[in-house]
Amino acid sequence: MNGPEIQIEFAPELSLFVPAARRDARTPVTTDGSSTLGHLVESLGVPLPEVGRLLADGREVPPSYVPEAGVVVRVLAVERPQRLPEPGEPRFLLDVHLGTLARRLRLLGVDAEYDSTDIGDPALAARSAAEHRVLLTRDRGLLRRREVWVGGYVYSHRPDEQLRDVLERFAPRLDPWTRCTACNGLLKPTTKEDVAHRLEGGTRSTYDVFAACTACDRVYWRGAHNDRLVRIVEEAVAEFGGPGTGPGTGRG
């Protein structure tokens, strides 16, 4: 690039994506005079789905804005809770590396689609667009694909922190114990008699409350790992709201 020079300053929340030399200061950037601000921001490492407002000399501009020489640009992080392009509850699509996060979102009753097979970035981006799902990923390149409807970078490697990050950012309504953690289908109460033939003897004699998935027909009850899952639910409900009780957490 050998065109006009501008200055760009990134918000601290975006420092993960910005080379160390460009953090905490206005950085001179030489442009080609025709590239959009959105293109320049992404060329410096920041995926546009993580960007909130763009300010040029204090005036809000769109990503399509072509900056002129001498302009000072501030790149702000996306605001939380994030507003989506359409009203209604956010629905999610998670990439192949976020299986634990997908199961925890489903545990809380959040619509979270996930496929353990790696269908590839183009297919994920296309599905996000077709179904208007928020694409969650730790792949920065995937977030740069233009067809993604809405993307969200998952900042942590730790499932507890990942869950809190997503709930804080997108504020989905929590309805625990209403979705199948295996396939994302909805659960419905069922009687012990209806599922008795599918239960081990110990389960039949120990548990009385059951639910079944309306999509894959898996059976759920209060299993041995109930305490751990109850903790996840109660902590999420305490911080982000929603009911905190349900039919059970075992699986058959």
Phi, psi and omega in degrees: 000135179220033181260209183293152179260137174234174174239137180235134177237127182259142176296148181304328181296341182262007186298333179303326185268348190258134176305147186306324183292342182258003182274150171061025180196159171282127185250126175293134179229125176270123183258176176263003176085352182230344181290144178286162178296323177301316179296318180296318180299314180292327178294340178267004171110355186258116177293137183300327177300342179267359183263135173267249181275149173247124182244126176248111186052039177085355181257131181290133181228157178277166176301337180282354180296135177258110186289146178263166182302137173086353182290145177254121185251134171247130180252113183261153177284159179299141181284151180238136355292146186279133175277134179263161182296339181234148177290165179109174182289138177293141174243145190241155171227124185247144180283176192296342184269001188241039182298318181295318178298319179300315181295323180289322176297317178297321177304327180271005178083015181268136180290107185224104178275141183203138178234123183290347174274144182276097184278352176096154184300314181302318181292320178297313180297319180295320180292322176303317181290316185293322185257001182052055177250143174287122181271117179259132184198161169253012181262107183294325179297321179297322180294339181276354180290127189295333185282349179301129181294299172219135179242156176218124178280131178267113194281331187254158171274343188270126183304320180300316181288324177300314181298313181298320180300312182293317180295322179291319186286316188253349174049052176289154176287133181264133177219072189304151173069021182248356180234150175287124180287346181273320187232355179082002177290165179278146178264150174225146177298146176219161182271156177299323181296323183290334184245004186303323183291349181255002185254147171290158183303318180296321179293318180299323184275344187257325189243150183234342183253126185224157172221155180230147178282132180284348181259309184251355175072014174295149181254140181236148175203177180283100184268185183295333181268017184302318184300318180295317181288324176300320179299315180300315181294312184297320179294319179293316181294321181298324183269325189242357174089157179124165178293157185234014180233159181194183190283341181149168189228000175289175181215143176228000000 
